[in-house]
Amino acid sequence: MKPGRFTARWRSGIALAAILAASPAHAQLAVSSTSPTMNAHNVARDSVVSVTFDRPVSTGTFTTANFKVFGKLTGPVAGTLSFANADHKVLFTPTRPLLAGELVLVIMSRNLRAADGTFLRSSGYTFMFNTATSPHAVHFRHHASISNRTGGSGGPQTRIYGGLACDLDRDGWSDLTTVNEVSADIRVFMNPANGSMDLPPMVTPHTPIPFEASPNEVGDWDNDGIVDIVVSSDGTDEVAICRGLGNGRFATPTLVTVGDNPRGFGILDADGDGDMDITVACANADRVVILLNNGNGTFAAPVNMTVTGGPYGMMAADMDNDGILDLAIGGRSDQTAKVLRGNGNGTFTQVSSRSMGGANWVVVVGDLNGDGSMDVSGANSFSANGSILLGNGDGTLQAVSTYPIGGHSVSSDLADLDGDGDLDWIVSSFGAGTWYCYLNNGSGGMTPLVDFEAPSNPSCAVPVDYDNDGDIDLLLTDEIADLVVVMENVCPGDYNGVGGVSVQDIFDFLAAYFAGDLDADFNRSGSVTVQDIFDFLSGYFGPC
C-alpha cells in the first residue's frame, strides 16, 4: 500500500472516530434542569418558569404549539418567552400570577430544536409543580348552601355527581362547574370576581352531556387558549369532550364511545407532540382507552390497552421523574394501585402494583412528603377507607397506609389547607354523610382536622381559592340535596365574617353561644359546649 493512501485512510479513520465520539452529545437536544424543579410544591405564584438545555436552542421553534404552560385552575397560561445564557435557557414569565394551590404542567414537544439542528427527544418533556397558598390558621366558616336545581331546592333533581373549579372566562378567578347525573348536564356558576364567596345565578342554557356522568378533567384540546372539560358517563359508556367558549358556556360536546364503565381520566401529552391527550379507565372492560389529540380538538380512533383489576380511579403524573407523564391507577376489583409508565409514544407499560387497601373509587396524586416524588391518595368506595401510598420516584410505591372512613367513600382531594407547604387531604363519604379533612404532618402522615356533616350525602369536595385571598376555601357538593356548601377559609377570630378581627367578633360569638346557635360550634364537634369558647378565644388571640 502506498504511504499516501495509508495516510489518507488513517486521517479519515481519525475523523470518523471523532464524529462517532461526539455523536451521543449531539444526538438530541436535552433538558438539563428546570425551575421550578420537577414535582415541586409551595412554588411562589409569581415565579418565572425556566428550562435550561444542554446547548443553545433555536428560539424560533419555541411557539405556543411547542411550549405550553397549563394550570388546572387557570387553564392555558398567557405569558412571554425570553432567552438567556447564550440561548441555553428559556424563561416564561406569566402575564399575571398563577392561582393559589394550582397544579401546573409545562409541556414541551418533540418539535423543539437546538441551534445545531438537533431536536428534543421524540417523547417530548413534561414537568409539573404546585403553587403556594398563604400560611393560615385554618378555620372554615359556612358561607352559604346553594342549590343547582332549576328554580331552587324545590326544582327537579340534578344529582350533583362531580364538581370542578377552573377559570372559564380568563378573568383570573376560578369558576365552579357541577357535573350532574340525573339532569344529564353540566351547570356553571361564574365567579363574581369581587372577592366574595357568593355563587351568582347559573349560566344558561346548561350544557347537555350523557346521563350518569361524574369524573371530570380539564385541558385545552383545540389549542385556542380556553379551558375545555371532559366528563365520563358509565350510563352510556361514553366520554363527552366539552370545548369552552370563553364565557362559561360550551360548544355541543363531542361524544366518544370508549368501553364499559368509563371512570377516571389521565390528561397528558402521551405521544410527545405537544398536544394534550386523554386516557380513560374503563372498569368493567378491564382496559384503559387512549385518545390521541390531532391538535385541533379532534381525536384519533380510541386505542385499547388491557389493564386488569377493574381500573377505576386514575390520574396522570410523573411517577418515575423522567419527564414523561405516567398513569397512577386504582383498581376496584383487585384493590391494587398500579403505575403504568408512559413510553412517550402513546403507549404505556405497567411497572408496579401495590395493595390499595380497598376497592378504589378515585385516585389523586401529589408529593405528600416533600421528597420530589409523586405519591398516591385514594378513596376506596364501599371499603369505607382512604389510602395513602408514598412513591419511591422510580414508578414503585411503598406499602399502603389506610384511614377508616365511615361509609362509602367517593372522592379524594389534595390541597394545602393551612399554607404550610404540604398537601392536606379531603375525603368525601357518601355513606357517612360527611366530608373528612386531614392535615399532613409533612411526611405524608394524615391527622384529622375537622369533619363537615353534609345536608344529605357528599359527592366530592372542590378545594379552591374562590375569593382570591391566597388561602384554600372548600366548595362541597351534596349529591342528594343538590347543594353546593360554600365553606370560606377565614381567620379564626373573624367570627362575624365582616373582614378583620375586632371586639365585635367576641360579642357576636357569645350571643350565638348563649342562644345555643350551632354557628357557635366553633370546633365542629357537633354540639355547642364550653370548649367552643376556649377554642374561639384561642383563635381570636392567635395568629391569622
C-alpha positions in Angstrom: 0.0 0.0 0.0 1.3 3.4 -0.9 2.2 5.7 2.1 -0.1 8.5 0.8 -3.1 6.1 0.6 -2.4 4.8 4.1 -2.1 8.4 5.5 -5.4 9.4 3.9 -7.2 6.3 5.3 -5.7 7.0 8.7 -6.9 10.6 8.7 -10.4 9.5 7.5 -10.5 7.0 10.3 -9.5 9.6 12.9 -12.2 12.0 11.6 -14.8 9.2 11.7 -13.8 8.3 15.2 -14.1 11.9 16.3 -17.6 12.1 14.8 -18.7 8.9 16.4 -17.3 10.0 19.8 -19.1 13.3 19.6 -22.4 11.9 18.3 -24.0 10.9 21.6 -23.7 14.5 22.8 -25.2 15.8 19.5 -27.9 13.2 19.1 -30.7 15.3 20.5 -31.5 18.4 22.4 -31.8 17.6 26.1 -33.2 19.3 29.2 -30.5 20.0 31.8 -32.7 21.5 34.6 -36.0 23.2 35.3 -37.2 25.9 37.6 -39.4 25.1 39.4 -38.0 21.7 39.8 -39.9 18.6 38.8 -42.9 17.9 41.1 -42.0 21.0 43.3 -44.7 22.3 45.6 -45.2 25.5 47.5 -43.9 27.4 44.5 -44.4 31.2 44.5 -47.3 32.2 42.3 -45.4 34.9 40.5 -42.4 32.6 39.7 -40.8 32.7 36.3 -40.7 29.2 34.7 -37.4 28.4 33.2 -35.8 25.5 31.4 -32.1 25.1 30.8 -31.0 23.0 27.9 -27.6 21.3 27.2 -27.0 23.5 24.2 -28.3 26.7 22.6 -31.8 26.5 21.3 -33.4 27.6 18.1 -35.5 30.3 19.5 -38.0 30.4 16.6 -39.2 26.9 17.5 -40.5 28.0 20.9 -44.0 28.7 19.8 -47.3 28.1 21.8 -47.6 24.8 19.8 -44.3 23.5 21.1 -44.0 25.1 24.6 -47.1 25.2 26.8 -47.8 26.2 30.4 -51.2 24.9 31.6 -52.7 25.4 35.1 -55.5 23.1 36.2 -57.3 26.2 37.5 -56.0 28.9 35.2 -56.1 26.8 32.0 -53.7 27.9 29.3 -51.3 30.4 30.9 -50.6 33.5 29.0 -47.1 34.9 29.2 -43.9 36.0 27.4 -40.9 34.0 26.4 -37.3 35.2 26.7 -33.9 33.6 26.4 -30.7 33.8 28.4 -27.3 32.2 28.9 -26.4 32.3 25.2 -29.8 30.8 24.4 -29.3 27.8 26.7 -32.1 29.0 29.0 -35.7 29.6 28.1 -37.7 31.8 30.5 -41.5 32.0 30.6 -43.0 35.0 32.5 -46.7 34.6 33.2 -48.8 37.7 32.4 -50.3 37.5 35.9 -49.7 35.4 38.9 -50.9 31.8 38.9 -53.8 30.9 41.1 -53.2 29.7 44.7 -52.8 25.9 45.2 -52.7 25.3 41.4 -51.3 22.2 39.7 -49.3 23.4 36.7 -48.0 21.4 33.7 -45.1 22.6 31.5 -45.4 20.7 28.2 -42.5 20.7 25.6 -43.0 19.0 22.3 -40.5 16.9 20.2 -40.6 19.7 17.6 -38.4 22.0 19.8 -35.0 22.3 18.1 -31.5 23.3 19.0 -29.4 25.9 17.1 -27.4 23.0 15.7 -30.5 21.5 14.2 -31.0 18.6 16.6 -34.5 18.0 18.1 -35.8 17.3 21.6 -36.4 13.6 22.1 -39.4 12.1 20.4 -41.3 11.7 23.7 -41.1 15.5 24.4 -40.7 16.6 28.0 -43.3 17.5 30.7 -42.9 18.6 34.3 -45.4 19.6 37.0 -45.4 21.7 40.1 -47.9 23.1 42.7 -48.2 26.8 43.6 -48.2 28.0 47.2 -51.1 29.0 49.3 -51.0 31.6 52.1 -50.0 30.4 55.6 -53.2 30.4 57.6 -54.5 29.2 60.9 -57.1 27.2 59.1 -60.7 27.7 60.1 -63.7 27.2 57.8 -66.9 29.2 58.2 -70.1 28.2 56.5 -71.0 31.0 54.0 -74.0 29.6 52.1 -75.6 26.4 50.7 -76.7 27.0 47.1 -78.9 24.7 45.1 -78.1 24.0 41.5 -81.6 22.9 40.6 -83.7 24.9 38.2 -86.0 27.0 40.3 -84.1 26.3 43.5 -84.2 23.5 46.0 -87.8 22.5 45.1 -86.9 22.1 41.5 -86.2 18.9 39.5 -83.3 16.8 40.9 -80.0 17.2 39.2 -77.9 14.9 41.4 -74.5 16.6 41.6 -72.2 13.7 40.9 -69.0 15.7 40.4 -67.6 19.2 40.5 -64.5 21.2 39.4 -63.1 24.6 39.6 -61.3 26.4 36.7 -61.2 29.8 35.1 -63.7 29.5 32.2 -63.6 33.2 31.1 -59.9 34.0 31.6 -60.5 36.7 34.2 -58.2 35.3 36.8 -60.9 33.9 39.1 -61.9 30.3 39.4 -65.5 29.4 38.4 -67.4 26.3 39.5 -68.8 23.6 37.3 -71.1 20.9 38.6 -71.5 17.6 36.7 -75.0 16.3 37.1 -76.0 12.7 36.8 -79.8 12.8 36.6 -80.3 16.1 34.7 -77.5 14.9 32.4 -75.8 18.3 32.0 -73.0 20.5 33.4 -74.0 23.7 35.1 -71.8 26.7 35.7 -71.6 29.3 38.5 -69.3 32.1 37.3 -67.2 33.7 40.0 -68.4 37.3 40.7 -64.7 38.4 40.7 -65.3 40.7 43.7 -63.6 38.8 46.5 -66.8 37.4 47.9 -67.8 33.8 48.4 -71.1 34.3 46.6 -72.3 32.0 43.8 -74.3 34.1 41.3 -77.2 32.6 39.3 -76.1 29.8 37.0 -75.2 30.3 33.3 -77.9 29.2 31.0 -78.5 27.3 28.9 -76.9 24.3 30.6 -74.7 22.0 28.5 -76.2 18.5 27.9 -74.0 15.5 28.5 -74.7 11.8 28.7 -76.5 10.7 31.9 -74.7 9.3 34.9 -71.6 11.3 34.3 -69.2 12.1 37.1 -65.4 12.0 36.7 -64.1 15.1 35.0 -60.8 16.8 34.0 -59.7 20.0 32.2 -57.5 20.6 29.2 -57.2 22.7 26.1 -57.7 20.2 23.4 -58.3 22.6 20.5 -55.4 24.8 21.5 -57.5 28.0 21.4 -56.3 29.2 24.9 -59.7 28.5 26.6 -60.4 25.8 29.1 -62.2 22.7 27.9 -63.7 20.0 30.1 -64.1 16.2 29.6 -66.5 14.0 31.6 -67.1 10.3 31.5 -70.5 8.5 31.7 -70.9 4.9 32.8 -74.5 5.2 31.8 -73.7 5.3 28.1 -70.0 4.2 28.1 -69.0 7.5 26.5 -66.8 10.4 27.3 -68.1 13.9 26.4 -65.5 16.4 25.3 -66.8 19.9 26.0 -65.0 22.8 24.3 -65.1 26.0 26.2 -66.4 29.2 24.5 -64.7 31.5 27.0 -67.9 32.8 28.7 -68.9 29.8 30.9 -70.7 28.1 28.0 -69.6 25.2 25.9 -70.0 24.0 22.3 -72.0 20.9 21.7 -70.0 18.1 23.2 -68.1 15.6 21.2 -69.1 12.1 22.3 -66.7 9.2 22.0 -67.6 5.6 22.9 -64.8 4.1 25.0 -65.8 1.0 26.8 -67.9 -0.5 29.7 -68.0 1.7 32.8 -65.6 4.6 32.0 -64.4 6.4 35.1 -61.1 8.2 35.9 -59.0 10.3 33.5 -55.4 10.9 32.8 -54.6 14.1 30.9 -51.1 14.3 29.4 -49.1 14.6 26.3 -48.8 10.9 25.7 -47.0 10.9 22.3 -44.6 13.9 22.6 -46.3 16.1 20.0 -47.1 18.9 22.5 -50.9 18.4 22.5 -52.9 17.3 25.5 -54.2 13.7 25.1 -56.9 11.8 27.1 -56.8 8.5 28.8 -59.8 7.0 30.5 -60.1 4.0 32.8 -62.9 1.6 31.9 -63.5 -0.6 34.9 -65.8 -3.3 33.6 -63.9 -3.6 30.4 -60.5 -4.1 32.2 -58.9 -1.6 30.0 -57.5 2.0 29.7 -58.5 3.7 26.5 -56.1 6.2 24.9 -57.4 9.1 22.8 -54.6 10.9 21.0 -55.3 14.5 20.1 -54.9 15.6 16.5 -54.1 19.1 17.7 -57.4 20.7 16.8 -59.7 19.2 19.4 -60.4 16.1 17.3 -59.0 12.7 18.3 -57.7 9.6 16.6 -59.6 6.4 16.9 -59.6 5.0 20.5 -56.7 2.7 21.3 -57.4 0.0 23.9 -54.9 -1.2 26.5 -55.6 -4.1 28.8 -55.3 -3.3 32.5 -56.8 -5.9 34.8 -58.4 -5.5 38.2 -61.2 -3.1 37.3 -59.3 0.2 36.7 -61.4 2.9 38.3 -59.6 5.9 39.7 -56.8 7.3 37.6 -54.5 10.4 37.3 -51.5 11.3 35.1 -48.3 12.3 36.9 -44.6 11.7 36.5 -44.1 8.7 38.8 -40.5 8.0 37.8 -39.1 11.5 37.3 -38.1 11.1 33.7 -40.0 14.0 32.2 -42.7 11.8 30.7 -46.1 11.5 32.5 -47.3 8.1 33.7 -50.6 6.8 34.9 -51.4 6.0 38.5 -54.5 3.7 38.6 -56.7 2.4 41.4 -58.4 -1.0 40.9 -61.9 -1.6 42.1 -62.0 -5.4 41.8 -58.4 -6.3 42.6 -58.0 -3.4 45.1 -54.5 -2.5 43.9 -52.7 0.7 43.0 -50.8 0.3 39.7 -48.3 2.5 37.9 -48.2 2.5 34.1 -45.0 4.1 32.8 -45.5 6.4 29.9 -43.3 5.4 26.9 -43.7 8.8 25.2 -45.1 7.2 22.0 -48.7 6.9 23.0 -48.2 3.6 24.8 -47.8 2.6 28.4 -46.1 -0.3 30.3 -47.2 -1.5 33.8 -44.2 -1.3 36.1 -45.6 -1.9 39.6 -48.6 -2.9 41.6 -49.4 -2.5 45.4 -52.3 -3.3 47.6 -54.7 -0.2 47.7 -56.2 -1.4 50.9 -59.7 -1.2 49.5 -61.9 -1.1 46.3 -60.8 2.1 44.8 -63.2 4.8 43.5 -60.9 7.9 43.0 -57.1 8.4 42.7 -55.4 11.8 43.2 -51.6 12.2 43.1 -49.3 14.7 44.7 -46.0 14.9 46.5 -47.1 14.4 50.1 -43.7 14.1 51.9 -41.7 16.7 50.0 -39.1 14.3 48.5 -39.8 15.4 44.9 -41.5 12.1 44.0 -45.2 11.7 43.4 -47.4 9.9 46.0 -50.9 8.4 45.6 -54.1 9.1 47.6 -57.3 7.2 47.1 -60.9 7.0 48.2 -62.0 3.3 48.5 -65.7 3.2 48.0 -67.6 0.5 49.9 -64.3 -0.5 51.7 -65.0 2.6 53.8 -61.5 3.8 53.9 -58.9 6.1 52.3 -55.4 5.2 51.2 -52.0 6.9 51.1 -49.2 5.2 49.2 -45.8 7.1 49.1 -43.9 6.9 45.8 -40.2 5.9 45.5 -39.6 8.1 42.5 -38.9 5.1 40.2 -42.5 4.1 39.4 -42.9 1.9 42.5 -45.0 2.6 45.6 -44.5 1.9 49.3 -46.9 -0.1 51.4 -50.3 1.5 51.9 -51.5 3.4 54.9 -55.2 3.2 55.3 -57.5 5.6 57.2 -61.0 4.4 58.2 -63.8 6.5 56.7 -67.4 6.0 57.8 -69.4 4.5 54.9 -69.0 4.6 51.1 -66.1 7.0 50.3 -66.4 8.5 46.9 -63.8 11.2 46.5 -60.2 12.1 47.4 -58.8 15.6 47.0 -55.5 17.2 47.9 -54.8 20.9 48.8 -52.6 22.9 51.1 -55.4 24.0 53.5 -53.1 25.7 56.1 -50.5 27.1 53.7 -47.6 25.3 55.4 -46.2 24.0 52.1 -47.5 20.4 52.1 -50.7 18.9 50.7 -53.5 18.1 53.0 -56.3 15.7 52.3 -60.1 15.8 52.0 -62.1 12.6 51.7 -65.8 12.7 50.8 -68.0 9.9 52.2 -71.4 9.4 50.7 -72.3 6.6 53.1 -71.4 8.6 56.3 -72.8 11.9 55.0 -69.5 13.6 55.9 -66.6 15.4 54.4 -63.4 14.5 56.3 -60.4 16.9 56.4 -56.9 15.8 57.4 -53.7 17.8 57.9 -50.4 16.5 56.6 -47.6 16.2 59.1 -45.1 16.9 56.3 -44.1 13.3 55.9 -47.3 12.1 54.3 -49.0 11.1 57.6 -52.5 12.5 58.0 -54.1 13.8 61.2 -57.9 14.5 61.4 -58.6 18.3 61.3 -62.3 18.7 61.0 -65.4 16.8 59.8 -68.2 18.6 58.0 -71.6 17.0 58.1 -73.5 17.1 54.8 -77.1 18.1 54.3 -77.6 14.7 52.8 -74.7 12.8 51.1 -71.4 14.2 49.7 -70.2 13.5 46.2 -67.0 15.5 46.2 -65.0 18.4 47.5 -63.6 21.2 45.4 -60.7 22.9 47.2 -60.0 26.3 45.6 -59.2 29.8 46.5 -62.6 31.1 45.4 -62.2 34.6 46.8 -58.6 35.1 45.6 -57.3 35.9 49.1 -54.5 33.3 48.8 -55.9 30.5 51.0 -58.0 27.5 50.1 -61.7 27.5 50.5 -64.0 24.5 50.1 -66.9 24.1 47.7 -68.6 20.9 48.9 -71.1 19.2 46.6 -74.0 17.2 48.0 -75.3 14.6 45.6 -78.8 14.0 47.0 -79.6 17.5 48.2 -78.1 19.1 45.1 -76.4 21.7 47.1 -73.0 23.4 46.9 -72.0 24.0 50.5 -69.6 27.0 50.5 -67.0 27.0 53.3 -64.8 30.1 53.5 -61.3 29.7 55.0 -61.2 32.6 57.4 -59.1 34.0 60.2 -60.3 32.1 63.3 -61.0 35.2 65.2 -63.1 36.8 62.4 -66.3 35.2 63.7 -68.8 37.5 62.0 -67.1 37.5 58.7 -67.1 41.2 58.0 -63.3 41.1 57.4 -60.7 41.6 60.1 -60.8 40.7 63.8 -62.4 43.1 66.2 -64.0 43.0 69.7 -67.4 42.8 67.9 -66.5 39.2 67.0 -66.4 38.3 70.7 -69.8 39.8 71.3 -71.3 38.1 68.2 -69.8 34.7 69.2 -71.0 34.9 72.8 -74.5 35.9 71.6 -74.7 32.8 69.4 -73.2 30.6 72.1 -75.8 31.6 74.8 -78.6 31.3 72.2 -77.5 27.7 71.6 -76.9 28.5 67.9 -75.0 25.8 66.1 -73.0 28.6 64.4 -71.2 28.7 67.8 -70.0 25.2 67.4 -66.6 26.6 66.7 -64.6 23.3 66.8 -67.2 21.4 64.7 -67.8 18.8 67.4 -71.5 18.6 66.5 -72.7 20.4 69.6 -72.1 23.7 71.4 -70.0 23.3 74.6 -67.8 25.4 76.8 -64.9 24.1 74.8 -66.0 26.2 71.9 -65.5 29.3 74.0 -61.9 28.3 74.7 -61.3 27.3 71.1 -62.7 30.6 69.8 -60.7 32.7 72.1 -57.6 30.8 71.1 -58.3 31.6 67.5 -59.2 35.2 68.3 -55.9 35.9 70.1 -53.8 33.7 67.9 -52.2 34.4 64.5 -54.5 34.5 61.5 
